[in-house]
Amino acid sequence: MPDQSRLLRRPAERVARQILSQELAQWVRSRRRLGRRQTSRALHDFRVALRRLRSTLRAFRAYLQPAKGLRRRLRSLARDTNESRNLEIWQDWVSEQAEFLTARQAIGVRWLQGRLRTRKHRAELRMRRMISSSFAGLQRELEAMVRKHPRVTQRASSDAAVAAAVRAGRADLRQDLTRVHSLRDREAAHEARIAAKRLRYLLEPFAPELAGGGKLVGRLELLQDVLGEVHDAHVFADALRDALAEASEGRSRILGRRLLPWPSGQPAPGRPPPPGARVGLLALARRLRADGEERFERLRAERRKGTIADLLRGLTRVGRTLQGGSGRPDLNRRLPAPKAGALPD
């Protein structure tokens, strides 16, 4: 991340290109590590570097003026890495739960683990193909953006640009959080996680210039992690529902072959779930429900402690102070509590 002092008083266009340059260098380094040997850490670093690039392009798009379609192509590449990451986390969770299951339940779990390994292998192959085919072109476009000096229609110091982005991001985060009441509010929780992540990446380069900036970034990271745990539970539920549906379908196919043992005109499906697989999958479903509720309770706990309310107030202070250009905002100073209903409970 940028280590020069007083970024907030410099031209937004210059600061944006400086941040973009350093994030691009980090992305290129993570790509080399990913190419040498794919590990969980290498993929994580690649994804984080890509998210930071996308966040910077979004927050400073008026000053960087990215080429048409560039942000869309970066978003597409990010999505191509999602399945491999999600399957890896899902595999780890299933393995942890398998230790507490009976021998009968383990039959279905072993089938599920084999299914996940196959999907993970295919997802990694697809991801590698997409990275290989698109990375070099995206790198060239980003490097050209760092080198050029675009004729911007908006000229401002970076503090004004950051203030505007913080105000917009804070409004999105607050609106999304007000719609999150239970695990059923999947879309709102997902959008809130994205809003918290964007604000964190936006503020990190400037945190040294903000009194209490590190604390504010830490609170954003905590909220992002808590909402990320909820998001993972939702993704796991999708995979487990699919597995249960396949196990039920496999049982029906077995019964169909017993009742109608004539040659089939359709090709034989892949490895079917073994008899009794549903027992283990249902056990996992019950554990996932309890685990998901526990994860969501962490979000409720942060609300009860007032952490989220303090975070939103801190974001409000940043936006107001930077817009006013009055120097280092003190983010540790407590503001009066908001009126009832003004913040998510």
C-alpha positions, 0 to 999 in steps of 0.5 A: 500500500502507498507509504507516502505521507499526506496523500489527502492533500494531493490531487486526486488523479495523481493519488489514484494512479499512485495507489493503482500502481502499487496495487497492480504491482501486488496483483502481478506478484500474486499472479506469479505465486499462483502460477508457480504452485496453487495454494490456498494462500496464493489464491487468497492473495490473488483474489485480495489484490484483484478486489483492491484494484476493483475498489480503487477503480470504482472509488476513483473512476472519475479521475482514472477514467478506466477503459470501457469494459475494464471494470466489467472484465475484472469483475468477471475474472473475480467471479471465475475464482469464486467457485474454487475458493468456496469449494475449498472452504466447504471441503474444510467444513465438511471434513471438520463435521465428519469427525462427529458423525456415526459410521452410517452417516459417514457413508453419505459424507464420504460420497459428498467429499468425493463429489466436492473433490471432483468439482474442485478439480474442474473449477480450478481448471476453469479458473486457470484457463480464464486467468491465463487467457485474460490476465496479460491483457488486463495487466497491459490496460492497467499499466497504460492507465497508470502511465497516462495523464487523463484529462479529467473533467473533475479536479479535486484534492484526494480528501474531497474524492475520498469524502464523496466515496465514504459518504456514498459507501456509508449510505450503502452500508447502512441501507443494507444493514437495516435489511438484515434481520435473520439468515433469510436476508441473504441478499442484504447481508451479501450486499452489506459485506461488499459495502464494508469491504469497499470502504475498508479498501478505500480507507486503508491507504489514508488511515495513517493520516486519520486520527483513529483511522486504523481503528475504523479500518479494523472495525470494517474488517471485523464486520466484513469477516462476520458477514463473510461467515454468514455468506459462507453458510449460505453458499454451503447451504446451496451445495448441500441442497444440491447434494440432497437433491442428487441423493434423492434422485439417485435413490429414485433411479435405483428404485426405477431400475428395480421396478423396470429392469429393461435396458435404458436408452439414456447414458448411465449417469456418473457415480451415483450416491450410495444407498443411505447417503441421505442419512449423512447429508441430513445430519450435515444439514442439521449441523449447518443450520446450527452453525449458520445460526451461531454465525449470525448470532455474532452479527447480533452480538456486534449490534448489541455492543454498539460496534456497528453503530460506532462504525457508522458514526465514525464513517460520518465523521470522516465524510464531514471532516474530509469534505470540510478540509479541516485537517486530521479528523479525530475518529476516537471522539464520540458523537452523541448517540443518534435518535431512535431508528436512525441506525440499524439496531 
